[in-house]
């Protein structure tokens, strides 16, 4: 028997769906907040099977403990992940005798590699699910053009996941079997229509700054909707997370306008808050006051407004990545 342990977001659920189809008898563990980087070591203590871990980052707050949990596990581990790993993980995990690690830089390839590993022939519908998961994860390295329908299907999957990860996996499997994944397009359009449009915001040609509190579960979607409605490449806003009693700031790039191939891989930097950088998305969490969150968002808005942002060739874009990342981090340190 094998146990699949997957992250509880849209990408993790899509990856778990594909793995469940490859290994129909496998058990799946995919739930908030259990299958998180912090929770994985505790799960491994309770599992007495070979495991497949997918889309769960190394715990950057305790990488040594995370690596030790993998090392101490008595069975075989196959580990598929696209997040940035701390140095100790890069050095140790690939040489652990009980671990086969596939560490990529793309959500799309993280979901694709299990089929390659197990020599499983993917159907057209299964390829669609892999792509949807990568769009959910804002993967800028998807080797296929992202269409508006892909975006809408990702919105639908995000909603399904919030209503229940296991029911989402079951429904995706059902839609694959019936070749009915396209029903998610209209469902996603409905999610898009229902997203609120903030009334308080300012904008330049580069960026929108939403000046009202955003809900944490839909902050990135609301900001993305604003970029789509206004055809502006970036949006920034701030909000309050009642569960953690902390404020956050979110910066996103329009999914249709790949102006800067930021390829933000998951990492954490201990500044005044914790910075999460991934693909074309940046978030600062752990901010103590609304005033501080507002001023952090405003600094980002001011800085991005001054950038020379235009449609560019891939070579020109890649040449600017390091400069833009350093500018963002410099602004956040002030």
Steps between C-alpha positions, in 0.01 A plus 500: 500500500610858428387824662488823300561812709411818311478871578148630552490771229381481138832377368535238773147373440555476123828315560333262745226436244754391239691285749178332613429409139850359460469305827126432550551298821707768672371689802494882473569746781431856386348739752546837667706557710628144533691464172715808543881526525461525876258208521673246275742361765203419728318324216805286423497377861152352445547342156620141463519489120716626220407862435488744211531864605389760248500881510602529866790738550788440737420674829734800479438582867643161599672344198718277720192348668328453165802322347540287813136388472563378145821329607337320795201374300515119483352461153570632151419861407450649155505878529374732224538872571562833324560733795835652583694284746738619773862399450486211748206350310677538165805319638338225705162402352633382159746259665269350762488125428125473561404807290461545126474877452376688194568869569385724214452873447147469360164392641411359159800266495446399864157367399628347175795307644296232684368380165856479368625326816228235486498477116133598497345623177301816568172569326408837350276568800775414748735741324229764545493440875878534520477834320212620719703420811795698367272797424360477855862527619572800272779307327672726247687205344200313355620378158161575344316828449263584786153580367210677666324163532801362690471791743128441550550126560769581758254735675246218511755255643607753764139527612459122505814464714374754752180298532693177559822348367378140488174585326701711255725202417196273455325751274807559285535122454133479403532786249811339348320167459198667337720738294300788645772727640374787286200540734750669731529792256152635574540423871821701501333788318239507775774512765662788310169691479435453871838639606455849646636803315663736751378858487810661651809474282756704309684399186781579262577334167701236690308421817176531697507560876180384674457718807252293698536184707499177302388158621799262519334209319416706192755785508703381202186425297349844567827667405527288188144594404595865528797452267282317248222760508742792461768334283772604747785251555532519882278546804585537869278505806488418868268319736446344839515131588269446797626146561855620561404852611753652264500721192644409162595663171454328163651591162392309188565513128218474246481136388449610139785751495827318563693828501767379741585130522568532870498124562469564871578172674367456849735646760478688828700803606488620859435872468229688691267237368553173319532528123361226276627524143373267232463530126319829428373545854647657811349515847619646829332347805536551874454879494383637835297810411274621220708816471817300440325279243367806317839670487671178380246464218537868415881467474459211257242697301731801477799291396321293235336818365846634421619188317522498124254217436416397145440190293848353442673203346585213735874584491430862598266389775745251649775763498289720730392235751781545752472880490127498567525243781777700672294820465199335665707363786675835545165678520370251757804549723447878525 
